[in-house]
Amino acid sequence: MSKVSFKVKVGLAEMLKGGVIMDVTNVEQAKIAEDAGAVSVMALERIPSDIRKDGGVARMSNPHMIKEIQENVSIPVMAKCRIGHFAEAQILEALEVDFIDESEVLTMADEYAHVDKHPFKAPFVCGARNLGEALRRIHEGAALIRTKGEAGSGNIVEAVRHMKMITSQIAELQNADLLLKAEEYRVPLDLVEEVAKNQKLTVPNFAAGGIATPADASLMMQLGAETVFVGSGIFKSEDPSERAHAIVKSVTHYKNAKDVLSASYNLKDAMKGILMSDIPEDEKFSNRGD
Amino acid sequence: MIGVLALQGNFDAHLRVIKKLNLDYRLVKKSNDIDCLDGLIFPGGESTTITKLFKKDKSLIEGIKDFSNHKPILGTCAGIILMSKKANDKRVYNFGFLDISMERNAYGRQIHSFEGKISVNYLKSTKDAKALFIRAPKIKEVGKDVEIFATYKNEIVGVKQGMHVGITCHPELLNETLIHDICFREHK
């Protein structure tokens, strides 16, 4: 793949900065999200908290459902494929999805390799828990990185852990033997050198997994996220439309506590949420795909 | 000092270009951020999202309208749609700084986004510049007081009216400074 087309992919990620990307499962929800000021919607049949509850194999969503959403909103539409399932990714590209999320929320298709994302014209976003995962995904061709967090948990603790981990590991590169780091992270030296020099990833860095309130969104932005994904947090709450508006406002004015406060007024209950200690290790989405 | 509207969008890339031109900068989120600026940038992003955020803050809209009477504004992609008089989507707010009518996402979805070489009139000569077209809009009609200063394959992509400049693509994503130079240096 040429450098030109990679820049075009990253270009869309740049456009999404300072915004909120919302999980939606039907046209009605997609319209609520767009109306609230979402920069993009993630079209999927079941939101993560339902995938967790229902069990079974979670696959790419029905293309018909994705297409219906594409036809009813004007903002970019994203959709998820399983880790390593390049045939699902090909279908999503043929459907002209704007961004493909190779997602740990779905059941893994390949336990050893992610999709080789370079040959695709559609850009990919991938989750990461640490700098090694982020750099491997970028090396494979991801145009956007997001924290994995713990999707469907309504608990921000994992997203905070992953964002801080990535930030601190980037800072560590300043005084590290970069050749050893490249070896440890299993990526080429020049990628590590570029990140060490600029002190940031070579693609935008967003937050996902567990964001449920305007305060959660502000927290992630203040920790360095450039945009937030909100999955179950909106449509599992008691007031999706109000909450969607509130989270958009709190992302735009994330540094201004008075604005985040006014966004937080008059909201009903957030989703209930799950403690990490109540999720068995082998059921954590974030453990999928190293 | 140049302000970059930071309600949502690629304000980051514009900051990089402003720094490259050795100009001071400030992010603009509220009406008082406009005070004492010499110019303002409307970045790319989602025009419907930016509209929603504008509509929650009437004082910012009024402040920018007032600012536009005496200082230059540059808009890229979603920015030029907001600056236009008319767009094919009624949900988008139009400031009307440029007498043009716009079509949103006119090239199609992201898979049809591309890098192109645009030709730009600059100081009485024509220069080539590279730019990314990301889910870009098209300029469908141009009023009589509008000057065309940039084209891509015979399509109008960049226009000027008075001090204000709008372009449908993103030179700033490729660290190209020419357009910013045209908008802000010529009016210094």
Chai-1 contact restraints between the chains, C-beta under 6 A:
chainA,res_idxA,chainB,res_idxB,connection_type,confidence,min_distance_angstrom,max_distance_angstrom,comment,restraint_id
A,V4,B,E115,contact,1.0,0.0,6.0,A-B,restraint_1
A,V8,B,S113,contact,1.0,0.0,6.0,A-B,restraint_2
A,V8,B,E115,contact,1.0,0.0,6.0,A-B,restraint_3
A,V8,B,L132,contact,1.0,0.0,6.0,A-B,restraint_4
A,G11,B,L132,contact,1.0,0.0,6.0,A-B,restraint_5
A,G11,B,I134,contact,1.0,0.0,6.0,A-B,restraint_6
A,G11,B,L173,contact,1.0,0.0,6.0,A-B,restraint_7
A,L12,B,Q110,contact,1.0,0.0,6.0,A-B,restraint_8
A,L12,B,I134,contact,1.0,0.0,6.0,A-B,restraint_9
A,E14,B,N10,contact,1.0,0.0,6.0,A-B,restraint_10
A,E14,B,A13,contact,1.0,0.0,6.0,A-B,restraint_11
A,M15,B,N10,contact,1.0,0.0,6.0,A-B,restraint_12
A,M15,B,G44,contact,1.0,0.0,6.0,A-B,restraint_13
A,M15,B,G45,contact,1.0,0.0,6.0,A-B,restraint_14
A,M15,B,I134,contact,1.0,0.0,6.0,A-B,restraint_15
A,G18,B,Q8,contact,1.0,0.0,6.0,A-B,restraint_16
A,G19,B,Q8,contact,1.0,0.0,6.0,A-B,restraint_17
A,G37,B,T49,contact,1.0,0.0,6.0,A-B,restraint_18
A,G37,B,K52,contact,1.0,0.0,6.0,A-B,restraint_19
A,V39,B,E46,contact,1.0,0.0,6.0,A-B,restraint_20
A,V39,B,T49,contact,1.0,0.0,6.0,A-B,restraint_21
A,I75,B,E46,contact,1.0,0.0,6.0,A-B,restraint_22
A,E96,B,R109,contact,1.0,0.0,6.0,A-B,restraint_23
A,E96,B,I111,contact,1.0,0.0,6.0,A-B,restraint_24
A,D98,B,R109,contact,1.0,0.0,6.0,A-B,restraint_25
A,D98,B,Q110,contact,1.0,0.0,6.0,A-B,restraint_26
A,K121,B,I111,contact,1.0,0.0,6.0,A-B,restraint_27
A,A122,B,I111,contact,1.0,0.0,6.0,A-B,restraint_28
A,T252,B,L7,contact,1.0,0.0,6.0,A-B,restraint_29
A,T252,B,L53,contact,1.0,0.0,6.0,A-B,restraint_30
